[in-house]
């Protein structure tokens, strides 16, 4: 298939492009380049298979960019909760309005499949019960609110010739060349490596479902290749039931891999997000999908990578591996304007 992959230079996209190309697909990337300053490690897979990429803001995508595609995989959004709370209107402009506009361009160009990477954060503050795809959404942040609105608006566009599918990813973890250290397991692993301590200010009781970044890539590939009747206007939670953890359990898993690391907990917790998610549907109804990673194997993978590259503290702290740090830097240095458009030198 000929596929347009937005966000190809991001945490997921930098892995997904080579995965799709290895499967024989013709991939064209699109990315605005916010995070290209960061590259954690290299391996033959990424060096040998790198999609040709359009350097373009999502808001500037044209009809010509999507013409002739069989599928669009859409990752390119502002991707985390603190960032959304810092610049809420720009987040809504990109994540909601930009994503819906892209879907309309795709439908007008007769692109038959639109794979949207949503998030389990749409469930927000849960009751403690396992939430499946039919559970009410309860977004707690602008980021999650935008995910809900894209699912609603793009889902309404589905017809016999246009098949969107919505993949609600659990919280991602695992190694990627375009690393993120601002997501929970990756952050705790980095802290354990460089400081030998995981000192949490909270008591670690909130629930978080996790999923390895390569399992997300596998889910996307399955959605691209599945019979249309299996994915047409469907929502799938992406993960596995065994990977619902309390945050303190994640910290303890990391502490067990990064030996000699001290793990401590506090009592303060201002984060209202806590939810457990059921993942039965994707395993039963998306052909070929299964998870191959767990939090334990993911922590071990990160330990191997850190050891291999002799990761120093300055790498862990480098701005390009934390979304909010990088965008603040680009704005403070006047490389981006207040609406996150690139500026001339």
C-alpha positions in Angstrom: 0.0 0.0 0.0 1.0 3.6 -0.5 0.9 5.2 2.9 1.2 8.8 4.2 2.6 8.7 7.8 2.3 11.9 9.6 4.6 12.5 12.6 7.2 10.2 11.0 10.1 11.9 13.0 8.4 11.4 16.4 8.7 8.9 19.1 6.4 6.3 17.5 6.8 7.4 13.9 10.6 6.9 13.7 10.0 3.2 14.5 6.8 2.8 12.6 8.2 4.0 9.3 10.8 1.2 9.1 8.3 -1.3 10.4 5.9 -0.5 7.5 8.7 -0.4 4.9 10.0 -3.8 6.1 6.5 -5.2 5.5 6.7 -4.0 1.8 4.6 -0.8 2.0 5.5 2.4 0.2 5.7 5.0 2.9 5.9 8.8 2.6 6.5 10.7 5.8 5.3 14.1 6.9 6.7 16.0 9.9 7.2 19.6 10.9 10.5 18.7 12.6 10.0 20.0 16.2 12.0 17.2 17.7 14.8 16.5 15.1 17.4 17.8 17.5 17.2 14.6 19.5 18.5 11.1 18.4 19.3 8.7 21.2 20.8 5.7 19.3 21.1 4.2 15.8 20.6 0.6 14.5 20.7 -0.9 11.0 16.9 -1.0 10.7 16.5 2.7 11.0 19.6 3.5 8.9 18.5 1.3 6.1 14.8 2.2 5.9 14.0 5.8 6.3 10.9 7.1 4.5 11.1 10.1 2.2 9.6 12.9 4.2 7.7 16.1 3.5 8.8 18.8 5.9 5.4 20.4 6.6 3.2 21.6 9.4 0.0 19.6 9.7 -2.0 22.8 9.3 -0.4 23.3 5.9 -1.1 19.9 4.3 -2.6 20.2 0.9 -4.8 18.0 -1.3 -1.8 17.2 -3.4 0.0 15.8 -0.4 -2.6 13.1 0.1 -3.4 12.4 -3.5 -2.8 8.8 -4.6 -2.5 7.4 -1.0 -4.2 4.1 0.0 -4.0 5.0 3.7 -3.1 7.8 6.0 -1.7 7.0 9.5 -2.0 10.1 11.6 0.4 10.6 14.5 1.3 14.3 14.1 -0.2 16.1 17.1 1.1 18.0 20.1 1.6 15.0 22.3 1.3 15.3 26.0 -0.9 16.7 28.8 1.4 19.5 30.2 2.0 20.8 26.8 -1.8 21.0 26.1 -2.4 22.9 29.3 0.4 25.4 28.5 -0.9 26.3 25.0 -4.5 25.1 25.0 -5.8 27.0 22.0 -2.9 26.1 19.7 -3.3 22.5 20.9 -7.0 22.6 19.8 -6.0 24.2 16.5 -3.5 21.4 15.7 -4.8 18.3 17.4 -8.5 18.7 16.8 -9.1 21.1 13.8 -5.9 20.1 12.0 -6.6 16.3 12.4 -10.2 16.7 11.2 -9.1 18.8 8.2 -6.6 16.1 7.3 -9.3 13.5 7.3 -11.5 15.6 5.1 -8.7 16.0 2.6 -8.2 12.3 2.7 -11.8 11.5 2.1 -12.0 14.1 -0.8 -9.0 12.4 -2.4 -10.6 9.0 -2.1 -8.0 7.7 0.4 -9.8 4.6 1.7 -8.2 4.2 5.2 -7.5 6.7 8.0 -5.8 5.3 11.0 -5.9 7.7 13.9 -3.8 7.2 17.0 -6.0 8.2 19.9 -5.3 7.6 23.6 -6.6 5.8 26.6 -6.4 9.1 28.4 -9.9 9.8 27.0 -11.1 7.7 30.0 -9.7 10.2 32.4 -10.6 9.6 36.0 -12.0 6.1 36.1 -14.0 4.3 38.7 -11.4 1.6 39.2 -13.3 -0.9 37.0 -11.8 -2.1 33.7 -13.0 0.2 30.9 -13.7 -1.1 27.5 -14.4 0.8 24.3 -18.1 1.3 25.2 -17.3 3.0 28.5 -18.1 6.7 28.8 -15.2 9.0 28.1 -14.1 11.5 30.8 -11.3 13.6 29.4 -9.3 15.6 32.1 -7.0 17.6 29.9 -7.1 19.5 26.6 -5.0 16.8 25.0 -7.6 14.1 25.9 -10.5 16.4 25.0 -9.1 16.8 21.5 -8.8 13.1 21.1 -12.5 12.7 21.9 -13.5 15.4 19.4 -11.4 13.9 16.6 -13.0 10.5 17.2 -16.4 12.1 17.1 -15.9 14.3 14.0 -13.9 11.8 11.9 -16.1 8.9 12.8 -19.1 10.9 11.5 -17.3 11.0 8.1 -17.2 7.2 7.6 -19.0 5.8 4.6 -18.7 3.0 2.1 -15.5 4.5 0.6 -13.9 6.0 3.7 -12.9 3.8 6.7 -11.4 5.5 9.7 -10.2 3.4 12.7 -9.3 4.8 16.1 -6.5 3.2 18.1 -6.7 4.3 21.8 -3.1 3.7 22.9 -2.3 3.0 26.5 0.6 5.1 27.9 3.6 4.2 25.7 7.0 3.1 26.9 10.2 1.6 25.4 13.3 2.7 23.4 13.1 4.8 20.3 15.7 6.8 18.4 13.5 9.9 18.9 13.2 9.1 22.6 10.7 10.6 25.0 11.7 10.8 28.7 8.5 12.6 29.7 6.4 9.4 29.9 6.2 7.4 33.0 8.2 4.2 32.5 10.9 5.9 30.3 11.2 8.7 32.8 11.6 6.5 35.8 14.1 4.3 34.0 16.2 7.4 33.0 16.1 8.7 36.6 17.2 5.3 37.9 20.1 5.2 35.5 21.5 8.7 36.1 20.7 9.3 39.7 20.3 5.7 41.2 17.1 7.0 42.8 13.4 7.1 42.1 12.0 9.6 44.5 8.2 10.0 43.8 6.3 12.9 45.4 3.0 10.9 45.1 2.0 7.7 46.8 1.9 6.0 43.4 -1.7 4.7 43.8 -3.2 5.9 40.4 -3.7 3.2 37.7 -2.0 3.5 34.3 -2.3 1.1 31.4 1.0 0.7 29.5 1.9 -0.5 26.0 5.3 -0.8 24.4 5.9 1.5 21.4 6.7 -1.5 19.2 3.3 -3.0 20.1 1.7 0.2 19.0 3.5 0.0 15.7 2.3 -3.6 15.4 -1.3 -2.5 16.0 -1.0 0.2 13.4 0.3 -2.3 10.8 -2.5 -4.7 11.6 -5.1 -1.9 11.1 -3.5 -1.0 7.8 -3.6 -4.6 6.5 -6.8 -5.9 8.1 -9.9 -6.6 6.0 -11.9 -3.4 5.9 -14.9 -4.9 7.7 -12.7 -5.6 10.7 -11.6 -2.0 11.1 -14.4 0.2 9.6 -15.1 3.0 12.0 -14.0 0.9 15.0 -12.3 1.9 18.2 -9.7 -0.3 19.7 -7.9 0.1 23.0 -4.3 -0.8 22.3 -2.5 -2.8 25.0 -3.1 -5.9 27.1 -5.0 -6.5 30.3 -1.8 -7.6 32.2 -0.2 -4.2 31.6 -2.5 -2.2 33.9 -0.3 -1.0 36.7 -0.4 1.3 39.7 2.3 3.9 39.2 4.2 2.6 42.3 4.3 -0.9 40.7 5.9 0.6 37.6 8.5 2.3 39.9 9.2 -1.0 41.6 9.6 -2.9 38.3 12.1 -0.3 37.2 13.9 -0.4 40.5 14.2 -4.2 40.2 15.9 -3.9 36.8 18.1 -0.9 37.6 19.8 -2.6 40.5 21.1 -0.5 43.4 18.4 2.1 42.8 16.5 3.4 45.8 12.7 3.7 45.3 10.8 6.1 47.6 7.2 7.4 47.7 5.5 10.5 49.1 1.9 11.4 49.8 1.1 14.3 47.6 -0.7 13.7 44.3 -2.5 16.4 42.3 -3.0 14.2 39.3 -6.7 13.1 39.0 -6.1 10.7 36.2 -6.4 7.1 37.2 -7.9 4.4 35.0 -7.7 0.7 34.2 -8.5 -0.4 30.6 -9.8 -3.6 29.1 -8.0 -4.7 25.9 -10.0 -7.8 25.0 -11.5 -6.4 21.8 -8.3 -5.7 19.9 -7.0 -9.2 20.7 -10.2 -10.8 19.6 -11.1 -8.7 16.6 -8.0 -7.1 15.0 -6.5 -9.9 12.9 -2.9 -10.7 13.7 -2.5 -8.4 16.8 -0.8 -9.5 20.0 1.4 -7.7 22.5 5.0 -9.0 22.7 6.3 -6.7 25.5 5.7 -6.2 29.2 6.8 -3.4 31.5 9.5 -5.7 32.8 10.9 -6.5 29.3 10.6 -2.8 28.4 12.6 -1.7 31.4 15.3 -4.3 30.6 15.4 -3.0 27.0 16.0 0.5 28.2 18.7 -0.7 30.6 20.5 -2.4 27.6 20.2 0.8 25.5 21.5 3.1 28.3 24.4 0.8 28.9 25.2 0.5 25.2 25.4 4.2 24.7 26.9 5.0 28.1 24.1 7.5 28.6 25.2 10.5 30.6 22.9 12.7 32.7 23.0 15.5 30.1 21.5 13.2 27.5 18.7 12.2 29.8 18.1 15.9 30.5 18.4 17.0 26.9 15.5 19.2 25.9 14.7 17.4 22.7 13.7 14.2 24.6 11.0 16.1 26.6 8.2 17.7 24.5 7.5 20.7 26.6 11.2 21.6 27.1 11.9 21.4 23.4 9.0 23.6 22.3 9.7 26.2 25.0 13.3 26.3 23.8 12.2 26.8 20.1 9.9 29.6 21.2 12.4 31.3 23.5 15.0 31.3 20.7 12.4 32.7 18.3 12.6 29.7 16.0 8.9 29.1 16.5 6.2 31.9 17.0 3.5 31.8 19.5 1.3 29.6 17.3 4.1 27.1 16.7 4.9 28.1 13.1 8.5 28.2 12.1 10.0 31.7 11.8 12.6 33.0 9.3 16.1 33.6 10.7 
